[in-house]
Amino acid sequence: MAMLSDIQVHGSSRKGLRWDIRQHAQRNKDDTSQNMLLIFIFYGSLTFTLAYPPNPWWKLPTYSDELARSKMLPLAAAAYSNWPQMCLENRFTNAVLSEAQSKCNVYLKLKRQVNVSCGPLDDNDVCFGFTAVLHDNKTIVISFRGTTTFLQLVAEADLSVFYDKVPWIAGGWVSRYFFDGFMGLWYTGMGDDFAALREQYPEYEIWVTGHSLGAALASLASSYIIATNQVSPMSLRLVTFGQPRVGDVFYSWVHDRQMSYSFRVTHWRDVVPHVPPEMFELYYHHMSEAFYPLEMTIGTNYTVCYANESKKCSDGLFDPTSIKDHLHYFGVDVSEYGEYGCNKTMDAIAQN
């Protein structure tokens, strides 16, 4: 499997990664239906907000750098490996994956990892996810990986996958590309595995994570299991890395009202959180963002923005066009880190 770091961006990276908003503005210049839709959203949002008020448990959560750095990132990185138990063994004690994963390592009692085609763009492009249990943390894990094809679309400023949207079970509309990837994984085994783990460990907390495309799938997964009454919002934590915009403004509002703990971690000029451009086809981020300017070593400053789109965080950057910042979080190349089993030596090097 090609790692994300294998992606090559040809030509001028800044020119190739800037979004030609004027082109899309011209495309919709005479589209009166687009204007009518915006009017509908303006007035309809009042009714929507009254119909779906913030849940009574909803309050601003406290972001944990330690949780994101030491727990969630290794779990997101593990999804890049065909043997995610290597990361779990190196970073956690008493961790359990699925029996379908490794019959020769039955002592791990591994829960399943699932691969499916990510859609029409590339038959060889595979979405991947796994479920696991961290007994010492009393946690059930759902993790998804990113893909090389998605990052190549970003590098080429290809917005084609974002035009086609589908209605979401909890409300709003989401990219069909992300929708098909998540549903393909969920109904090929991940959903059944998660349900079995919930039945076996009903008191355990749920951690959902992913990087890049995997972050988009994690966003959908967290919303889905709450919307289908499989978990209580108070028992779920969502932390993603380099997450693109997943759905429209209605999806973001619904997601905000579902979650009690949700953070999008963004590394400085990472380009992917700006894909697609804000309000392109009405795409909009959900809350909240933990923004790390420059480095991400232990003790570095970061900003938490309790907003969907905030100029005080990554949305305020003039030129967020870095593939390198997208590949690297907390000092490691995320996909390479996972491929090599979340080696603690790489951790030590990253923090120096």
N, C-alpha and C positions, 0 to 999 in steps of 0.2 A: 504493500500500500504506500502510495506517495504521501509524504508528510507535507503539511501546509508550508513548511519552510522551503519546499522544492519549487513553489510557484515562482515563475519568472515574469516580471513586468517589463515589457519592451517599450522603447521610446521614452519620451519625457514623462516621468511618473506624475509630476504635478499636473501637466496638461491632460494626461490620460485619465486622471482620477477626479478632476474637477467636473462637476455636473453642469451641463449646459441647460440651465433653467429656462433660458430664453426660448430654446427649441420647444420645450414642453408648453411654455406659455403661448407660443404661436399656434401650437397644435390645438389648444383649447380656446383660442381667441373668439371664435364664432360659435362655440358650443354653448348654447343657451341652457341646455339641460344641466351642464355643470354649474352654472350660476344659480339655477333653481335649486339644485341640491345643496349648495352652500346656504341659501336662504332657509331651506328646510332644517338644516343642522342648527342654524342660529336660533330659530324659534323652537325647534323640537328639543333642543338640549335642555330647556327649562322643564318640559314635561318629563324628559328622560331622567333628569336629576331627581325630580320628585318621586318618580316611580322606582328608582333604584338609589335610595339614600345610602350613605356610608353605613356599613354594618355597625351594630352597637359596640362590637369589640375593637373597632378600627381606631387606631391612634398612631402617631408617628413612631416608628420603631427606632431602636438605637443600632446603628451600623457597627458591626464588629470586624475590624481589620484581621484579627486573629482567626476568626471563623472563616473568612474569605480566603486568607493566605494559607493557613495550615490544614484546613479541612476541605473546603469547597473546590479550590483550584486543583489539588491532587485528584479529587473525584472527577472533575471535568476532564483533566488530562488523561485519566485512566481510560476514558472512552476512546482515545486514539490508539490504544493498544488492542491487538487481537486477543491478548491475555490480560485483561484488566486486573485480575487477582494479584499480579505482580505489584502494582501500585498499592493495592489494599494491604498486602503483606508488609510492604516496606514502610507504609505510613500509618497504619492502624493495627491495633491488636484486636483479636477476637472478631474479625470481619468475615462475613459469609456471603458468597456469591451463589450461583445456581447449579443444580445437578446436571442440567443440560450442557453446561459449559465444559465440565471436565469430569468424565467418568473415572479417569485414572487417578484423580485427586479427590476421592470421595470424602476425605477427612475435612475438606473445605465445605462440602454440601452446597456447591455453587448454584446460584440462581441464574437464570438464562440471560445470554446476550443475544441480541437480535439484529440481523442485517436485512435491509430491503432496498430496492431501487428507489432513488430519490425523485424520480419523475422523468419527464420527456427530454431533459437536456442532455443526458449522457447515460446510456444503459450501464456503463461501468461505474457510475458514481453511486456510492452506497451510503445510505443513512444507517446509523448504528446507535444502539442504546443498550444499557444494562440496568438491572436492579440488583441491589445488594443490601445486606444488613450489617450495621456496625453495632454490635451488642454493647460494647463499652460506652457508646454514646446514646444507646437506646434509640437508634435511628434506622429508618428504611431509606435507602438512597435510590433516586432515579437520575440517571446521567445520560447525556447525549453528546455525540461528537460532531465536529464541523467537517466540511468536505472541500476537496481541492477545486471542484467545479464551481461551487458557490463563490469561493474567493477569486477565481479567475473572472467570474462575472463582475465582481466588484472592481478588479483591476482594469477591466475593459469598459467600465462605466455602462454596463449593459443592464437596463432596467426592465427588460422584457418580462421577467418572471413576476414583476409586481403589478402588471396591468390586470391580470386575472385574479379576482378575489372571490371568496365564497363566504356565505354566512356562517358565523360561529355559534356554537351551542349556547354559550353564555350571553351572547349579544355582540353586535357589531359584525364587521367583515375582516377577514384575514387573507393573506397571500395564499393562493392555492398551492404554490410550491411548498410552503411550510406546512400547510394543512395536510397535503398528501404524504409528506415525509413522516409527520407525527402519526397520522392515522394508520399508515402502513406498518409502522413499528408497533403501535399499541395493539392492533388487532392481529399481529403475527406472533404474539406471545407475551409482550411486556405487560399488557393490561391484565392478563390472567395471572402472571407471576406476582404483580403488585397486589392484586386482590387476595391471592393466597398468603402473601406476607402480612397484609393487613389483618387477615383473619387469625393468623398465628401470633402476631404481635400488635394487638389493637391499641396498646398504650404507647407505642413508639412514635416519636416525632418523624416527620417526612422532610427530607432534604432533596431539593430538585436543582440540578445545575447543568451547565453546558457552556461551550465556547463557540463563538462564531455562529454558523448555522445551528450547531447544537444548542446555543443559547436561545434561538428562536423556538426550537422544538421544546425546550424546557419551559419557556413562557406559556406555550399552548398546553403542555402537560399539567402544569400547576393549575391553570384555569379549568381544565377539563375535569380533573379529579375532584375539584371543589364543586363545580357545576353539576356533576353527577352524584353528589352527596357521598363520595367515597371517603372524604376526610373533612375535618373541621378546619376552617381557616386558621384557627389558633395553633394547630399542630403542624403547620406547613411553613417551611422556610425556602424561599427561592433566591438564589444568588447566581447571576450569570456573568459572563466575561465577553466583552466585545460583541454585544447583542445588536443586531439590526432592528429597524422598525418592523414590527410583525403584522400589525393591523391598523384599522382606521381609528378615528377619534372615539367612536363608540366602543370599540374593543378596549382601548386604553382606559376609558372611564369604568367599564365593567370590571376590568382586571384590577384597577385601583380599589374598587369596592369589595372585591373578593379577598384580597390579600391582607394578611396582618404583618408579614415580613417579606419584603421584596426589594432587592437591590440589583441594579445593573452596574457592574464595575467596569469603568472605562479607563484605559491607559492613554493618557495625553492625546496625541494626534491620531489615534486609531481611526481609520476611515470607516469601518463597518457600522458603528453606531449612527452614522450619517447616511446610511443606505436604507431605503431610498430617501431622497431629500424630504425634509419636513413638509407635510401637507401635499406632497406629490401623490396624486390619487387619494388624498386625505389620510395618508399614513402619519402616525403619531405615536410617540413613545408612551409607555406606562411608567408610573413612579416605581422607585426613586433611583437616584444615581449617586454612586460613589466615584468621584473623579480624582485621578492621580496625575497631576502634572509632572512632567519630567520622569524621574526615577520612581521605582516602586519597592525600594529596599526597606527593611524594617526601620521604622521610626520616621520615614519621610512623610511630609504633609499631604493631606488629601482633603477634598471638599465634599460634603454630603449635601445634595440638593433634593429637598422634598418637593419635587415638581416633575411634571411630565417632560417639559422642555425648558431648560434654564440656561440663561446666558452666563450664569455664575459657574456652570460646569462645562462640559464639552461642547454644548450648543453655542457657547460664546467664542469658540475658536475661529480665527479667520481662515485658516487653511488646513483643515483636518484631513490629510491625505496620506497618512503613513500606513503602509502594509507592515513594516517592521514593528511598529507599536502594537499592531493587531496580533502579530504572532507571539509577542513577548508580554507576559504578565508575571508580576512579582519576580522579575529577574530571570525567568526561564522561558525558553521556546516551548509553548504549551504542548504542541503535538510531539515534539522530540522528547520532552520530559515524560510524557505518557508512554511513548514507545520504549523508552529505556527503564520503565518500571518505577518512575518517580524516585529515582536514586537520591539518597540523602546527600551524597557528595555534590550533586548539582545544586541542591539547596544551599549548601555552605558556600559554594562559589558565587551563587547569585546574590547572597547577602553581604558579600565583601566588596 
